[in-house]
Amino acid sequence: MNHVVCKELGLGVDIISLNGKWQLLNSNSSVSLSAEVPGCVHTALQRQGFISDPYYRYKDLAYRWISLDNWTYTTSFSVPGHVRGKGKAVLVFEGVDTVSTISLNGVTIGKTDNMFRRYDFEVTDLLKDEENILQVWIMSAVSYASQRSHAHTEYRVPPDCPPPVQKGECHVNFIRKAQSSFSWDWGPSFPTLGIWKGVRLEVFNTLRVLSYTTSPRFDSEHSSWNVEVELFFDIFVASKGLVQLSIPLLQSEAEFQLSLTPGQSKKSFVLQLNQSVSLWCPFGRGEQTLYDLTIDVNLEDGEAFNAERMVAFRTVELVQEPIPSSPGLSFYFRINGKPIFLKGSNWIPVHAFQDQVTTDMITILLRSAQKANMNALRVWGGGVYEQDIFYSLCDMYGIMIWQDFMFACALYPTEKDFQTVREEITQQVRRLKSHPSVVIWSGNNENEAAIATDWFNIPVAERPLYVKDYVNLYVENIRDIVLQEDSTRPFLVSSPTNGVESEKEGWVAKDPYDPHFGDTHYYSYYKDCWDWTAFPRTRFASEYGFQSWPSLSTISKVSVSSDWDFSSNFSAHRQHHEDGNQQMLKQAELHYILPNSTDPVQRYRDTIYITQVMQAQCVKAQTEFYRRSRSDIVEGNCHTMGTLYWQLNDIWQGPSWSSVEFGGKWKMLHYWATDFYAPILSAGVEDKGDLLIYAVSDSHSEKHNVKAKVKLYSWSSFNAVCSLESNATTIKAGGSTLVFQLSISALLTQCGNCTRRSCIVAFLLSSPEGQMISPHNHILLSSPRYAEGLQKPNITFTVKDTRIVQSFFVTLHCSFPAVYVWLDVDDIPGHFDVNGFLMRSKKSTVIFEAWRLTTAEEITANLHITSLRDVYLIL
């Protein structure tokens, strides 16, 4: 516990890290243990054996006492004499969760009330020669939020509590903490307490650098780039010196005079580039070029500071302008002067206990997103601002980030000066704005819609008060700070919003879901998701989705076999969305016969499978609709330019809208996303009795000549009943082109032995020379529950090493065509090159890429294969 590790940061700043082992005590001293910092109380208790896995079964309720108690972290440290003799000492807390009183050697040095900001406390006169005792008393976030709410007597600030189905805590909008930590409809209530980021002592004579930012800008007048570098100083003694900036690869450097007076100060320097640069492009559009920029600060007294930062050159615009033959405005992003269709998902916290989030967990999720052809993720506003490595990886992978500020699904109390919020926003913008991956800031999640559509039953007479509070927080404070701090990317006040139209209407539009403006969130669980005409013809779909359950290998880690039933108490407890389990089965039942095995565990496994089939099919139908609507204007609607389905990842093992399970395993939806987000997509749809096939292209430079190749297969035979081919068509670059149209009755007549129920239509796009240029796709002409001739396929398999490390061939054999063929290797981490597919031949080989060392024997022992016809008996 005695921290004496001392290192020099530069500029004569000595740093003593206070990370490591601390002592942790609850309020009545009945629980005492050693705890890691960074960390949280729950993790410490689990590691020391006081509690078991909080995610296990009903432990979220059993361990509620932890969040209702107050806790104290204590450590001691000594400061070497040569360090203590320096002029100024500052204790830096990068993140405290959340409400704390901090004392050093028995003297209170400050308080915290916001987990999203850093706190610096000057302690120069409090350091002792010998042992220094640092104590952080943390108050229950639940108690604090309740006290703040009850003290706010002037008017209510809803919502008071989450819906009972979420089993959560109340008044989370009264504390600057991850809003989902009090529960959400996809996650548990664990209102954490802890020192969740690093702690250190900084001691110096002259000055220290607080932070630094880089902002590349394109000068259109001179057609050249420059980089603005901002340095933020805490100055103890007036100083002079030089700042040198250099990008060696671009042979660009410059030197600037530096003159600093005591206090906190920001200095800006602009490095002009004297040669052309390679642009940073989103994934699928080119390279993600990053350049190394060095910053050297040399003071006259010999002290020096050196830093490096990766910089990238790209422009971003959010285009909202009139569209010919349509009311409203466009809503799309232009990167490097070219329109881009955003393809991606929404990102939620990776774990309820942030100290348990590893770089590997983040990397697996981001690589999974990129492998599914995603170029964008929205960091949702009810969680946390992600750690630095997340944004650095997105820079490398070309994944654009829509960054919400952390306000979600609630109204928020106003404060006189919003000091802690203003500090939070300032710090986060400065931390994140150097990343090219961040392409937009957004003030909140769904709070404009909450007021506009009266989620909280506010009387009409009182509504102006809440609108005023809304404008005060998101426009007069947050927007104001963002525009001051960052002029290089757009800012939206909310999502969904009507954008500039909302602004015209006083920032709260009459209908923020209006598809003619801005972005929309859309959920509908009971309507038939195969009916594409019900989807909003929106400019930008930033949230939509359907739930499914994670695989048995994932859920079994937190359950026992008696839980493995859809009607079990555990299944109800884990479901935090009202009627969620029922909605999944009702939606599935529209098109599939529900599993009816007499073996209860097999029925449970099959039911999980059918929820994943339903989810994949529903999200595919909606995403393909949006992608083929990108260049359409139908009755004044569409021109859709983005799809971010809800949601990419999970916070724990439970039912949710995710495409990747907790732990990194891909659901069927994620495999399908690799196809429906392909750079060139063939999308089939039935419209007014006609089969239409569209070619959708992301490319803005290449024009492709394509043919649609269409084959009809009977459910009972591997041979195509008939084949058709369209004429060659030049498809629109960056657009959607109809390449095939034929009435379904004519198609069935032409093919002879086919009916809607007995055949399936498979298709793809090829070049005129026959080269395949889109993934395989298919369309069902009737619900599979009514399929005629669909037989049990009797799939068998063999597994063989490919002789490439951790890569294996899985060869499948079947007796009849099979649909939604699903391969599951339980706990062996990795993914297949294709899964959840239509098997139209007797033999098919897929590749499994493992994420750890494994063998063909282990895969063989763990592989389960399921197809739609395997999950029900005909009674």
ABEGO torsion letter per residue (X at the ends): XBBABBBBAEGGBBBBBABEBBBBBBAAGABBBBBBOBEBAAAAAAAAGABBBAABEAAAAAAAAAAABBBBBBBBBBBBAAAAABABBBBBBABBOABBBBBBGGBBAEBBABAABBBBBBAAAABBABBBBBBBBBBBAAAAAAAAAAABAABBBOBABBBAAAGBBBGAAABBBBAAAAEBAABBBBBBBEBABBBBBBBBAABBBABBBBBBBBBAAAGBBBBBBBBBBBBABBBBEBBBBBBAAAGBBBBBBBBBBBEBBBBBBBBBBABBBBBBBBBGAEBBBBBBBBBBBBBAAGBBBBBBBBBBBBBBBBBBBBBBGBBEBBBBBBBGGBBBBBBBBBBBBABABAAABBAAAAAAAAAAAAAAGBABBBBBAABBBBBAAAAAAAAAAGBBBBBBBBBBGBBBBBBAAGAAAAAAAAAAAAAAAABAABABBBABBGAAAAAAAGAAGBBAAAAAAAAAAAAAAAAAAAAAAAAAABAABBBBABOBBAEAAAAAAGGBBABAABAABEBBBBBBAABBAABAAABBBBABBABBEBBBBBBAAAAAAABBAAABBAABAAAAAABABBGAAAAAAAAAAAABBBBABABAAAAAAAAAAAAAAAAAAAAAAAAAAAAAAAABBBGGBEGBABBBBOBABBABBBBBABABBBGGBBBAAAAAAAAAABABBBBBBBBGGBBBBBBBBABAABBBBBBBBBBBBBAABABBABBBBBBBBBBBBGBBBBABBBBAAAAAAAAGABBAAABBBBBBBBBAAGBBABBBBBBBABBAAABBGBBBAGBBBBBBBAGBBGBBBBBBBBABBBBGBBBBAEABBEBBABBGBBBABABBBBBBBBABBBBAAAAAAABBBBBAAAABBBX
